[in-house]
């Protein structure tokens, strides 16, 4: 699209990302009567849409991840936040003085930018990942688990996400959790449920070294991390849960990030090294990454944005 033909939108707050942090920021910014856009390159809602059941969000003993995302989205819309989905950022310039974001549809000139882009799953580190992505290698059990009814399923990982994915997938077929160490890092409640589940088997001290098959995954080669011996196991689908990578690539020329790529922001204010630019949720450097901490970050970022904009008006 020709830049000269794009509509220029001068707004108060531009929120990049629509997970719990971004939507909460949108709710608070809209309540403050600010002109706010919540921007998303895919469907709004963030990673909680990939969570079958949320049981640690206050006010809900248990709620489907999609339902929780929909409630947040509708609340933000109802308060006046503008939700822009399925657009992509072409270029960005964010400094203390100027903030310009060009997307395929518009050119935005906001007073404040809130970065809430979250993180994306790390890829399975094998040469065949690209070949079998979506053809036996997956990163979301809720999204793709239904394809594997009465099939043999592997989950790779050792944290809460891996345990939760295995529990969910066990309703479709037999699950093997492939764990490169001899312990899990997950919560006791998830560990207990896995240990009680007759459809889940744990393969300890093992790494996936190779994925094989014709058009789809048929088996994997595992290496024992202790003995270094290899063996094959038949698998129809592999669900990968080995951590996440922050989605910060387009911001790294402007905001400070740590060695892992997470944005460094003030713990009390969420402000980055750039005035009027804040980071919220899983994208920032922090100790805990939960829905509740993301919501907290989004709240603080929006309240600080309002304060910053009020300061601009007085200047």
C-alpha positions as CSV (number, residue, x, y, z in Angstrom):
1,X,0.0,0.0,0.0
2,X,1.3,3.5,-0.9
3,X,2.3,5.4,2.2
4,X,0.9,8.6,0.8
5,X,-2.5,7.1,0.5
6,X,-2.6,5.8,4.1
7,X,-4.8,7.5,6.6
8,X,-2.9,9.2,9.4
9,X,-4.3,8.5,12.8
10,X,-3.2,10.8,15.6
11,X,-4.2,9.1,18.8
12,X,-3.4,9.1,22.5
13,X,-2.4,5.5,23.2
14,X,-1.3,2.8,20.8
15,X,-1.2,-0.6,22.5
16,X,0.7,-3.3,20.6
17,X,-0.6,-6.7,21.5
18,X,-4.0,-7.9,22.7
19,X,-3.4,-10.5,25.4
20,X,-4.4,-9.9,29.0
21,X,-1.8,-7.1,29.4
22,X,-2.8,-5.3,26.3
23,X,-6.6,-5.6,26.8
24,X,-6.3,-4.5,30.4
25,X,-4.3,-1.5,29.3
26,X,-7.0,-0.8,26.7
27,X,-9.8,-1.0,29.4
28,X,-8.0,1.4,31.7
29,X,-7.0,3.8,28.9
30,X,-10.6,3.8,27.5
31,X,-12.0,4.4,31.0
32,X,-9.7,7.5,31.2
33,X,-11.4,8.8,28.1
34,X,-8.3,8.4,26.0
35,X,-8.3,7.7,22.3
36,X,-6.8,4.2,22.4
37,X,-6.1,1.6,19.7
38,X,-5.3,-2.0,20.7
39,X,-3.4,-3.4,17.8
40,X,-3.0,-7.1,16.9
41,X,-1.6,-8.9,13.9
42,X,-3.7,-12.0,14.5
43,X,-6.9,-12.6,16.5
44,X,-7.2,-10.7,19.8
45,X,-6.8,-12.6,23.1
46,X,-3.2,-13.7,23.3
47,X,-1.9,-17.0,24.6
48,X,-4.8,-17.6,26.9
49,X,-6.8,-18.6,23.8
50,X,-4.5,-21.6,23.7
51,X,-5.4,-22.6,27.3
52,X,-8.2,-25.1,27.7
53,X,-9.0,-24.3,31.3
54,X,-7.9,-21.3,33.5
55,X,-8.2,-22.1,37.2
56,X,-6.0,-19.4,38.7
57,X,-7.8,-16.2,37.7
58,X,-9.6,-14.5,40.6
59,X,-13.4,-14.6,40.3
60,X,-13.5,-17.8,38.2
61,X,-13.1,-21.3,39.8
62,X,-12.6,-22.5,36.2
63,X,-13.1,-20.8,32.9
64,X,-12.2,-21.7,29.3
65,X,-9.3,-19.6,28.0
66,X,-11.3,-18.5,24.9
67,X,-14.2,-17.4,27.1
68,X,-11.9,-15.3,29.4
69,X,-10.2,-13.7,26.3
70,X,-13.7,-12.9,24.9
71,X,-14.8,-11.3,28.1
72,X,-11.7,-9.1,28.3
73,X,-12.1,-8.2,24.6
74,X,-15.8,-7.3,24.9
75,X,-15.1,-5.2,28.0
76,X,-12.4,-3.2,26.2
77,X,-14.6,-2.7,23.2
78,X,-17.6,-1.7,25.3
79,X,-15.6,1.0,27.0
80,X,-14.5,2.5,23.7
81,X,-11.1,1.0,22.9
82,X,-10.7,0.5,19.2
83,X,-9.5,-3.0,18.3
84,X,-7.5,-3.4,15.1
85,X,-6.8,-7.0,14.2
86,X,-5.1,-8.7,11.2
87,X,-2.7,-5.9,10.4
88,X,1.0,-5.9,10.5
89,X,3.6,-3.3,11.5
90,X,5.9,-2.3,8.6
91,X,8.1,0.2,10.4
92,X,8.3,1.8,13.8
93,X,10.1,4.8,15.2
94,X,9.7,5.5,18.9
95,X,11.8,8.2,20.6
96,X,11.3,10.5,23.6
97,X,9.9,13.1,21.1
98,X,8.3,11.3,18.2
99,X,6.4,8.1,17.9
100,X,5.4,6.9,14.5
101,X,4.1,3.4,13.6
102,X,3.3,2.4,10.0
103,X,1.2,-0.6,9.4
104,X,-0.2,-2.0,6.2
105,X,-3.4,-0.1,6.7
106,X,-2.5,3.1,8.6
107,X,0.2,5.5,9.9
108,X,-0.2,6.0,13.6
109,X,1.2,9.0,15.6
110,X,0.4,8.2,19.2
111,X,1.4,10.2,22.3
112,X,2.1,6.9,24.2
113,X,3.0,3.4,23.1
114,X,2.4,0.4,25.3
115,X,4.2,-2.8,24.1
116,X,2.3,-5.9,25.1
117,X,3.4,-8.3,22.4
118,X,4.0,-11.2,24.7
119,X,6.1,-14.2,23.7
120,X,5.9,-17.0,21.2
121,X,6.8,-20.7,21.7
122,X,10.3,-21.8,21.1
123,X,10.6,-24.2,18.1
124,X,11.6,-27.8,18.5
125,X,15.4,-27.7,17.8
126,X,15.6,-30.3,15.1
127,X,16.4,-30.0,11.4
128,X,13.0,-31.4,10.4
129,X,10.9,-28.8,12.3
130,X,10.0,-26.7,9.3
131,X,9.1,-29.8,7.2
132,X,6.7,-31.2,9.8
133,X,5.3,-28.0,11.3
134,X,1.6,-28.4,11.2
135,X,2.1,-31.9,9.9
136,X,2.8,-33.6,13.1
137,X,4.7,-30.9,15.1
138,X,2.5,-28.5,17.0
139,X,2.7,-25.8,19.6
140,X,-0.9,-25.6,20.9
141,X,-2.8,-28.7,22.2
142,X,-6.1,-26.8,22.4
143,X,-5.8,-25.8,18.8
144,X,-4.6,-29.1,17.3
145,X,-5.2,-31.8,19.8
146,X,-8.4,-32.9,18.2
147,X,-6.6,-34.2,15.2
148,X,-5.0,-37.0,17.3
149,X,-8.0,-39.0,18.6
150,X,-6.9,-42.5,19.3
151,X,-3.3,-41.7,18.2
152,X,0.1,-41.8,19.9
153,X,1.0,-38.3,21.1
154,X,4.3,-36.9,22.5
155,X,4.7,-33.8,24.6
156,X,8.2,-32.3,24.8
157,X,9.0,-30.1,27.8
158,X,9.3,-30.1,31.6
159,X,7.3,-27.1,32.9
160,X,3.7,-26.4,33.7
161,X,2.8,-25.8,30.1
162,X,4.1,-29.3,29.1
163,X,2.2,-30.9,32.0
164,X,-1.0,-29.0,31.2
165,X,-0.7,-29.9,27.5
166,X,-0.2,-33.6,28.4
167,X,-3.3,-33.6,30.7
168,X,-5.4,-32.0,28.0
169,X,-4.1,-34.3,25.2
170,X,-4.7,-37.5,27.3
171,X,-8.4,-37.2,26.5
172,X,-7.6,-37.9,22.8
173,X,-4.9,-40.6,22.9
174,X,-2.0,-42.1,24.8
175,X,0.6,-39.4,25.7
176,X,4.3,-39.7,26.2
177,X,6.0,-36.8,27.9
178,X,9.6,-36.5,26.7
179,X,11.6,-34.9,29.4
180,X,15.4,-34.2,29.0
181,X,16.0,-34.3,32.7
182,X,14.8,-36.6,35.6
183,X,12.5,-34.0,37.2
184,X,9.8,-31.5,36.3
185,X,9.6,-27.8,37.0
186,X,5.8,-27.7,37.2
187,X,3.4,-27.1,40.1
188,X,2.5,-30.0,42.4
189,X,-1.1,-30.0,41.4
190,X,-0.2,-30.6,37.8
191,X,2.4,-33.2,38.7
192,X,-0.1,-35.1,40.8
193,X,-2.6,-35.1,38.0
194,X,-0.1,-36.4,35.5
195,X,1.1,-39.1,37.8
196,X,-2.6,-40.3,38.3
197,X,-3.4,-40.3,34.6
198,X,-3.3,-43.8,33.1
199,X,-3.0,-42.3,29.6
200,X,0.3,-40.5,30.3
201,X,3.7,-42.1,30.3
202,X,6.9,-40.1,31.2
203,X,10.1,-40.8,29.3
204,X,12.9,-39.4,31.4
205,X,16.4,-38.2,30.4
206,X,15.6,-38.0,26.7
207,X,16.0,-35.5,23.9
208,X,14.3,-35.5,20.5
209,X,17.2,-35.7,18.0
210,X,15.3,-36.5,14.8
211,X,11.8,-36.5,13.5
212,X,10.9,-38.9,10.7
213,X,8.0,-39.9,8.4
214,X,6.8,-39.5,4.8
215,X,4.4,-36.6,4.6
216,X,3.6,-36.6,8.3
217,X,5.4,-37.5,11.5
218,X,5.7,-41.3,12.0
219,X,8.4,-41.7,14.6
220,X,11.1,-39.8,16.5
221,X,14.7,-40.7,17.4
222,X,15.4,-40.1,21.1
223,X,18.8,-39.7,22.7
224,X,19.3,-40.8,26.3
225,X,20.9,-37.8,27.9
226,X,22.8,-40.0,30.4
227,X,23.9,-43.0,28.2
228,X,23.9,-41.1,24.9
229,X,22.2,-44.2,23.3
230,X,19.5,-43.6,20.6
231,X,16.2,-45.3,20.2
232,X,13.1,-44.9,18.0
233,X,9.5,-44.6,19.2
234,X,6.4,-44.4,17.0
235,X,4.6,-41.1,17.4
236,X,1.8,-39.5,15.3
237,X,1.9,-36.0,16.8
238,X,4.4,-34.0,18.8
239,X,3.4,-31.0,20.9
240,X,6.2,-28.8,21.9
241,X,6.3,-26.9,25.2
242,X,10.0,-25.9,25.8
243,X,9.6,-22.3,26.7
244,X,8.9,-19.0,24.9
245,X,10.8,-16.2,23.1
246,X,9.7,-12.6,23.6
247,X,8.3,-10.9,20.6
248,X,10.6,-7.8,20.7
249,X,12.6,-7.9,17.4
250,X,11.1,-4.8,15.9
251,X,11.6,-2.7,19.1
252,X,15.3,-3.6,19.8
253,X,16.7,-0.6,18.0
254,X,14.8,1.7,20.4
255,X,14.1,0.0,23.8
256,X,16.6,-1.7,26.1
257,X,16.3,-5.5,26.3
258,X,18.1,-8.0,28.4
259,X,20.3,-10.8,27.0
260,X,17.2,-13.0,26.4
261,X,15.4,-10.3,24.5
262,X,12.9,-9.2,27.2
263,X,12.2,-5.5,27.5
264,X,13.8,-3.8,30.5
265,X,11.1,-1.6,32.1
266,X,10.7,0.1,35.5
267,X,9.1,-2.3,37.9
268,X,7.0,0.4,39.5
269,X,5.9,2.3,36.3
270,X,6.4,-0.1,33.4
271,X,8.2,2.7,31.6
272,X,11.1,1.7,29.3
273,X,14.2,3.8,28.6
274,X,12.0,5.9,26.2
275,X,9.6,8.5,27.7
276,X,6.0,7.6,26.9
277,X,6.8,4.0,26.0
278,X,5.8,1.3,28.4
279,X,6.1,-2.5,28.4
280,X,3.5,-4.9,30.0
281,X,3.0,-8.6,30.3
282,X,5.2,-11.5,29.2
283,X,7.2,-9.3,26.9
284,X,9.1,-7.5,29.7
285,X,11.8,-8.7,32.1
286,X,10.1,-10.1,35.2
287,X,10.2,-12.9,37.7
288,X,6.7,-14.3,37.2
289,X,4.6,-14.6,34.0
290,X,1.0,-15.2,34.8
291,X,-2.3,-13.9,33.6
292,X,-2.7,-11.9,36.9
293,X,0.7,-10.3,36.6
294,X,0.0,-9.4,33.0
295,X,-3.2,-7.7,34.0
296,X,-1.3,-5.9,36.8
297,X,1.3,-4.7,34.3
298,X,-1.4,-3.5,31.8
299,X,-3.2,-1.6,34.6
300,X,0.0,0.2,35.7
301,X,1.1,1.0,32.1
302,X,-2.3,2.6,31.2
303,X,-2.5,4.6,34.4
304,X,1.1,5.9,33.8
305,X,0.1,6.6,30.2
306,X,-2.8,8.8,31.4
307,X,-0.4,10.6,33.8
308,X,2.1,11.1,31.0
309,X,-0.4,12.5,28.6
310,X,-1.8,14.9,31.3
311,X,1.8,16.1,31.7
312,X,2.1,16.8,28.0
313,X,-1.0,19.0,28.1
314,X,0.5,21.1,31.0
315,X,3.8,21.5,29.2
